[in-house]
Amino acid sequence: MLFLITLTIGTALAAALQGARRSARSAARVGLAIAMVVAGVSHWLNPVPFQQHLPPWGARSRGADPRHGCARANVAVNRS
């Protein structure tokens, strides 16, 4: 639910800042990017609710390292 609220606010903000010069599709793209960044940051800052969904034999039992996620994000950004 929080993701949908963030997506709606991000899209509305992008549409307001871009004005009539860009399409609704462009505003939706920027809104989705904002929502994904907010979701990613919330995973890193408060991982406990998300780790509760992992099986006991998974990363939670070994202690997930937030630096691993940062490294993967860095690789993904530098590839594009």
N, C-alpha and C positions, 0 to 999 in steps of 0.2 A: 504494500500500500504506500509506503514511504517512497518507493521508487517511482510509482505512478504520479505522486504529488510533485516530486522533484522533476520528473519529465515534463509535466504540464507547466510548472513554473519556469523551467529552463527554456521551453519552447516559446512561451509567451514573452519572456524577457528577450530572447533572440529576435523574435518577430518585431517587438517594439523598437529594439535598437537598430535593426536592419531597415526598417521602414518599408516603403512600397517598392524599393529598388530591387529586392530579392524575392524569390518565390517562397511559398509556404513550405515546400520540400526542403529548402535550404535552412529555414528556421527550425524545422523538425530535426534535421541532421545535427545542428548545433545544440538543440535541446537534449537530444539523445546523448551527445558527447558529454554535456554537463552532468546528466543523470548518471552516466557510467563512472565519471570521475568521483562524484559524491559517493556512489556505492563502493567503489574501490577504496576510497579513504576510510569509509566507515568499517570496512572489513579489516583494514590494518590497525585502526585505532581501538576497535573493540571486537576482537576475534572470537570471544567466548560464545556468543549466541550461534555463530556459524560453525564453530568446532563441535558443538553439541550434536550436530547432524551427521558427523563423521563416524564411521564404525570404529570400535575399540582397537582394531588391528591397523588402523590407518595412521595418518600423520599426527592426529591428536595424541596418541599414546607415545609417540617418539618426540613430541614437542616441536611443533611447526615453527620454523624460523622465519620471521617477517622479512629478513634480508633476502631470502630466496625469492619471495614475491616481488621485491623491488628489483632484483636482478632480472627476472623474467620480463617485467614491465619495461625495463631499460632496453633489453634486447629487442622487444617488439616495437618500441618506438624508433630505435635506430635502424631497423630493417626497412621501414617505409620511407 
